[in-house]
Amino acid sequence: MKVYFVGAGPGDPELLTRKAERLIRHARICIYAGSLVGPEVLALIPESAQKYDSAAMDLQQITAVFQAAREKGLDVVRLHTGDPCLYGAINEQMDELEQLGIEYEVVPGISAFQAAAAALGRELTAPEKVQTVILSRTSGRTPLPEQEELAQLARTRATLCLFLSIHKIKEISAVLADEYGLDCPVAVVFHASRPDQLVLTGTLADIAAKVADSGIVKTAMIIVGRSLVLDKARSKLYDAGFTHGYRRAGAP
């Protein structure tokens, strides 16, 4: 018996890994994040499978399902949105499994920040401009370490991808403007890759008003940084005059 922590991706079932789709389609028992995993992915779970929506469960109840599955000798698919390693709260579940002696495996998935970048048609790194991407969130009921507060991260002027923070977009814009400038590009992508995907673009000066007008209040990715604007800076990788281990400069 084994528990599989499966990344359901951002919502589009075609963005599932082949392994994730196989596990979901053959699941006998599935615990899924019902408040986040898209209905198109949930539709892949067999009708005959035992299904549990973790949105209404605590850790003890989830662990009880794992234990019951072991008694029956059945694997469990623990379905998380995006990639389980990002804000998936899987550490405590894995700790419970280790105490019970139950084997587990993590199956990665495409994260919302990747799907959002794809929706924007942008690379999150830009030569000579931005070479660092920071994945973070704002403080809430789960506080941030002091050194990871937004004002501290802003000093890097890296591309910021903020999860679980759209409700604080006005505050975020004000804090980041001190380092990035009010003219810094910002994108908000609601339900990236899903049929109801909505993309808003603007600057730190106007994005909060655009979000308010749109009615977006959750499940949206915020991306901030100069990499969102195309310019003439180019990577050396495909420069005809650049030599590397697989190509000589000027070679035909």
ABEGO torsion letter per residue (X at the ends): XBBBBBBAEAGBAAABBAAAAAAAAABABBBBBAAABBAAAAAABBAABBBBBAAABBAAAAAAAAAAAAAAGBBBBBBBBEBAABGAGAAAAAAAAAAAGBBBBBBBBBBAAAAAAAAAGBBABBBGABABBBBBBBBBABBBBAAABAAAAAAAGBBBBBBGAAAAAAAAAAAAAAAAEAABBBBBBBGBGBAABBBBBBBAAAAAAAAAAAGBABGBBBBBEAAABBBABBBAAABAABBBAABBBGBX
